[in-house]
Amino acid sequence: MQPFSNRVTKLLGIEYPIIQAGMIWTSGWRLASAVSNSGGLGVIGAGSMTPELLREHIKKCKAATTKPFAVNLPLMYSGIQQQIEIIEEEKVAIVITSAGNPAAWTPYLKSKGIRVLHVVSSGKFARKAAAAGCDAVIAEGFEAGGHNGREETTTLVLIPAVCKAVQIPVIAAGGIATGRQLFACLALGAEGGQIGTRFVGSEEASNHLNFKNRVIQAGEGETQLSLKKLTPVRLLHNKFFEQVQAAEERGASAEELSQLLGKGRAKKGMFEGNLEEGELEIGQVSALLDSIEPAQQIVNDLWREFQEAWDRPFNASA
């Protein structure tokens, strides 16, 4: 397949403008290295890792690929300083920050020669990321899985707004699982796409097989943005979701919702495979998926579909 060249591929040193999202309980070294070896940017999700475990995954990823990969750091979690020390010691070249203020760590990371991308949900936050020195922003629309913006701005609206707000490269996220969707995001002004849900259904993803099967079986309308009084997250419908919905409908406080969420819900659902009591974070685009595939096949299919759309974007028979 023919490589692609733009500011994102040059910045990250990759063949295709495809970035795998750094998802908790899903994005370990096996998935990250497989995506990087396939020409995209693999990402280790540090949000569910202790500092020691993060070091182990970085070392194993470096042994499995000679190509660039990144670490995703949700700034809302504890232990960030230790994780950053490990990233520096292990000479990780790219960091994706999310769920927090980019000004907190971007200047330090940049001073160490690390390229920094930050996840945003609005043009306002994109400008803050650019002002903090980020090399690029990942604009994540309402369709996305995991933690999301309270504004509920869809990707179709968000991407042009963020491209208008900043001069640095913009990477689209939220609702991308096919090459045509990636092409649409580039038509809106983005220069790459971050893809999460599609890689949840990969063979190399570290989440439980029960969760993978539930994701590829999901139908339209089976996800919903919840827990907006805490940190908004898109969830698949299950028993836990119904409990959250009932609590929110009766006006439960943030404290009550926090108690309901408790500790370890995401691990229970996504990593341990408890499909009723666990927190099942996934994007709307899960309704388009129907099979579990190797990461290389996912990247290849995405890029083939993208090239077909690039060559014949308005051909209904393509």
Secondary structure, DSSP 4 states (H G I P E B T S, - for coil): -----SHHHHHHT-SSSEEE---TTT--HHHHHHHHHTTSBEEEEGGG--HHHHHHHHHHHHHH-SS-EEEEEETTSTTHHHHHHHHHHTT--EEEEESS-GGGTHHHHHHTT-EEEEEESSHHHHHHHHHHT-SEEEEE-TT-SEE--TT---HHHHHHHHHHH-SS-EEEESS--SHHHHHHHHHTT-S-EEE-HHHHTBTT--S-HHHHHHHHH--TT-EEEE-TTSS-EEEE-SHHHHHHHHHHHTT--HHHHHHHH-SSHHIIIIIS--TTTS--B--GGGGG----B-HHHHHHHHHHHHHHHHH-TT-TT-
